[in-house]
Amino acid sequence: MPKRTLQGVVVSDKQDKTVVVRVERRFTHPVMKKTVRRSEKYHAHDATNEFSVGDIVWIQEHKPISKLKRWAVTRGEKKKKVQ
Protein backbone atom coordinates (compact mmCIF):
# COMPACT_ATOMS: atom_id res chain seq x y z
CA MET A 1 0.00 0.00 0.00
CA PRO A 2 1.45 3.42 -0.91
CA LYS A 3 2.33 5.85 1.84
CA ARG A 4 0.22 8.97 2.24
CA THR A 5 1.79 12.29 1.27
CA LEU A 6 0.50 15.63 2.55
CA GLN A 7 1.44 19.24 1.81
CA GLY A 8 1.57 21.88 4.52
CA VAL A 9 3.27 24.89 6.04
CA VAL A 10 5.87 24.74 8.81
CA VAL A 11 4.50 26.50 11.92
CA SER A 12 7.28 25.59 14.39
CA ASP A 13 10.93 24.57 14.11
CA LYS A 14 12.03 25.00 17.75
CA GLN A 15 12.69 21.29 18.34
CA ASP A 16 15.85 19.57 17.15
CA LYS A 17 15.33 17.57 13.91
CA THR A 18 11.57 18.13 14.14
CA VAL A 19 9.16 20.52 12.44
CA VAL A 20 5.47 21.02 13.16
CA VAL A 21 3.49 21.17 9.91
CA ARG A 22 -0.05 22.55 9.54
CA VAL A 23 -1.98 20.71 6.82
CA GLU A 24 -5.18 22.39 5.66
CA ARG A 25 -8.05 20.65 3.93
CA ARG A 26 -11.10 22.21 2.30
CA PHE A 27 -14.47 20.58 1.80
CA THR A 28 -18.07 21.51 1.17
CA HIS A 29 -20.32 21.33 4.23
CA PRO A 30 -22.98 18.65 3.64
CA VAL A 31 -25.94 20.77 4.85
CA MET A 32 -24.87 24.39 4.44
CA LYS A 33 -23.11 23.83 1.05
CA LYS A 34 -20.42 26.28 2.13
CA THR A 35 -16.68 25.67 1.72
CA VAL A 36 -15.13 24.91 5.11
CA ARG A 37 -11.42 24.94 5.99
CA ARG A 38 -10.06 22.54 8.61
CA SER A 39 -6.44 22.15 9.60
CA GLU A 40 -4.44 19.61 11.55
CA LYS A 41 -0.88 19.74 12.87
CA TYR A 42 1.65 16.95 12.37
CA HIS A 43 5.12 16.52 13.90
CA ALA A 44 7.52 15.54 11.13
CA HIS A 45 11.17 14.43 11.11
CA ASP A 46 13.58 16.93 9.52
CA ALA A 47 16.99 15.24 9.83
CA THR A 48 19.05 18.22 8.62
CA ASN A 49 17.12 21.02 10.38
CA GLU A 50 16.74 22.48 6.89
CA PHE A 51 13.24 23.99 7.10
CA SER A 52 12.04 26.98 9.09
CA VAL A 53 8.71 28.68 9.85
CA GLY A 54 6.75 29.61 6.72
CA ASP A 55 8.32 27.03 4.39
CA ILE A 56 6.03 24.79 2.33
CA VAL A 57 6.88 21.11 2.81
CA TRP A 58 5.63 17.69 1.73
CA ILE A 59 5.48 15.04 4.46
CA GLN A 60 5.14 11.28 4.08
CA GLU A 61 4.01 8.56 6.46
CA HIS A 62 6.86 6.89 8.31
CA LYS A 63 7.26 4.25 10.99
CA PRO A 64 7.16 5.75 14.51
CA ILE A 65 10.28 7.80 15.21
CA SER A 66 9.25 9.07 18.66
CA LYS A 67 6.15 9.54 20.78
CA LEU A 68 4.61 12.10 18.40
CA LYS A 69 6.56 11.75 15.14
CA ARG A 70 5.03 9.41 12.53
CA TRP A 71 5.81 11.58 9.48
CA ALA A 72 9.02 12.57 7.67
CA VAL A 73 9.70 15.57 5.44
CA THR A 74 10.38 14.42 1.87
CA ARG A 75 10.85 17.77 0.09
CA GLY A 76 10.07 21.43 0.49
CA GLU A 77 10.24 24.96 -0.83
CA LYS A 78 11.96 27.73 1.09
CA LYS A 79 10.01 30.88 1.82
CA LYS A 80 11.28 33.88 -0.14
CA LYS A 81 13.18 36.46 1.92
CA VAL A 82 11.69 39.97 1.70
CA GLN A 83 14.19 42.82 2.04
N, C-alpha and C positions, 0 to 999 in steps of 0.2 A: 504494500500500500504506500503511495507517495506521501511524503511529509508535507504538512501544511506550510504555506508561506504567507506572511502578512506584511503589509507596509504600514509604517507609522513614523511618528516624530519623537525624537529623544527629548524627554522632559527632565531627566536627571542623570548626571554622570559623576556624582560625588563618591560612589563606591569604587573600589579597585576592581578592574576587569569586568565591571557590570554597568549596564545602562538600563534605565527605565524608559520603556517605549509606550507611547499612547497610540492605540490603534482605534480609528474611528470608523464606524459603519453607518450607512444611511439606508433607511427602508421606509416604505409607505405604511402608515398606521392603518390597521385593518378596518376600523370603524370611521375614523375621522378623515381618512384619505389624504392626510397631510404628511409631508416628508419629515421624518424624525431622525435626529442624529444621536447615536449612543457611542460612548467610548469606553475602552477598557485598557488597563495598564498591565504590561508584561515586563518582567525582569529578564534581560537577555545577556548572554555572555559576550563580552567584547575583549578578546584576549590581548589586544595591543593597545587598549585605551585610546583608540583612534578617534572615536566619535564624541561630540560634545552637544550641549543643549541646542536644539533648533535644527539639527541635521535630520535628513530623511533617510531612514534605514529600512532594509528588508530583513525580517527575522524568520527563522525556520525552526520547526520542532526539533528537539534534541532530547537525548536521554537525560534524566535528572543530574544536574551538576551540583546543586546545593538545595537547601530547603525551599527556596523560591524560584530558582532558575531552572526552567525547562525549555528555554529557547536560546538560540545562538544567532548572532548577527552574521548574515551572509554577505551583504554588500550595502553600500550607502552612498549618499551624495552630501558633500559638505555644504553648509550654509554659506552664502556669499557674504563677504565682509563689506560693510558699508563704511566709507570714510568721509 
